[in-house]
Amino acid sequence: MSLLININGKAQTVKGPQVKTANGVLQGVDEASGIRSFKGIPFAQPPVGDLRWKEPQPAANWQGVRMADHFGAQAMQQHLYSDMIFRSAGKSEDCLYLNVWAPKAGTKKLPVLVYFYGGGFTTGDGSEGRYDGESMAKKGIVAVTVNYRLGVFGFMAHPELTKESPHHSSGNYGLMDQHAALVWVKNNIAAFGGDPAQVTIAGESAGSMSVSAQIASPLSTGLFRSAIAESGALMGNLSPTPLATAEQSGLAFATRVKATSLADLRKIPADTLLKWGARGRFGCTVDGYFLPEQPQAIFAAGKQMKVALLAGWNSAEGDFHSILGRNVTPTPENYKAAIQRLYNDKAADILTHYPANTEDEVKASGNALASDRFIAFSTWKMVDLQARTQSKPVYRYWYIQPRPMLATDKEKPAGAVHSAEIEYAMGNLHYNKTYNWTAEDLKTSEVMQNYFANFVKTGNPNGPSLPVWNAMQSTANDKVMVIDANTHAIPDQTKARYDYMDGILGK
């Protein structure tokens, strides 16, 4: 289809695919690959003015045709990580936009992947190349990336916010943004060729924690049928903050910015609020509405969404230096001294599960312990509880493919660092120009993306020419899929370790 628009005083015809959504007509772009893309689609009203720190409101309708050929603004955030390369033009409170990549329209409705970005709930954007949905769309999937509010804008709780809320809750606005996007998908994705009954949600790090929150929330019923969680869950050491505690943090923040009321807070310019907000950390809350209880309690009671789950973590989520100290030599003696300082009377048990008799073993055990303390344990906990409390299949992976060495690397990477798998899983190695990808990297990406694509389509990752991946048959899980250039299943060797750590990190 084409659209007649005025450019520099001259009428010109701009060609592109059009779809009619509940709010109006969108015109996207026909990519060279044959995939249709629609960027910067509003799924809620701009959360500005009196809508700052309120749950997202339905998007307004528009007249005529709205161009959807560029990304919407990223959420308000500080630039924290060099590997986050955004393609959006800039940041704004007016950030609630999503992006859709879809194959050309056909008669069959296609499965849908909705991906939530990571970044510690403080940074991230749906425009990042590693999340780009074109490669997944080539697999016969409608792919969606979603922006959500971050930091003080997305997660601050405050007694006045709780009082004004019809749900008597505050915080979790970023999670409710994600929920609003899923509602939008349910109501609109058919216009792009997607099947609203075949939605899979996915994410990495904070995006994976978001997945666990969406599964736990009673608001999610009927919005998705399966989930992919890459490194992270709101459980154990990453459990959300109780509302009363979060409210006190909000009051303390208001005092720092010299605001005596919620009205004062809403008058503060976004850039000023961002600068002050960087001095505090705002995370998820047991708000009594979106999360009526701790997600761990919800899962343990079997009250979460009953969905197929594919989840796992990377081999080097953390680094042994965080256990030993940055400039400490990784000797067994130094390691044992560090464990003693950290765990006191539990040190002997920790050394049983994370042994250290040689320097190589110190590095391996230190990486494993650091990974568990950071994010791996919480992911295991979600996998364990989902397998225990519902009958849908659960598939667990351990991702070990390291990125290629850089010229600046002083030693070979210990394994797959946090977030390393994203561009492999989404088929987007070509967006990351930092590394000289090898044949092994390309093979790993092909296998992992096919697993993910198959799971989105059927709730089962298996398919032709792929190593067989069996679902967990019990919480004793006999096999774990190790993903690298030689992907294969191995007997689970971590259950005793995680059962023990459950007593330390899991409560």
Buried (B, 14 or more C-beta within 10 A) or exposed (E): EEBEBEEEEEEEEBEBBBBEBEBBBBBBBBEEEEBBBBBBBBBBBBBBEEBBBBBBEBBEEEEEBBBBBEBBBBBBBEEEEEEBBBBBEEBBBBBBBBBBBBBEEEEEBBBBBBBBBBBBBBBBBBBBBBBBBBBBBBBBBBBBBBBBBBBBBBBBBBBBBBEEBEEEBBBBBBBBBBBBBBBBBBBBBBBBBBBBEBBBBBBBBBBBBBBBBBBBBBBBEEBBBBBBBBBBBBBBBBBBBBBEEBBBBBBEBBEEBEBEEBEEBBEBEBEEBBEBBBEBBBBBBBBBBBBBBBBBBBBBEEBBBBBBBBBBBBBBBBBBBBBBEEEBEBBBEBBBBBBBEEBEEBBEBBBEBBBBEEBEBBBBBBBBBBBBBBBBBBBBBBBBBBBBBBEBBBBBBBBBBBBEEEEEEEEEBBBBBBBBBBBBBBBBBEBBEEBEBEEBBEBBBBBBBBBBBBBBBBBBBBBEEBBEBBBBEEBEBEBBBBBBBEBEBEEBEBBEBBBBBBEBBBE
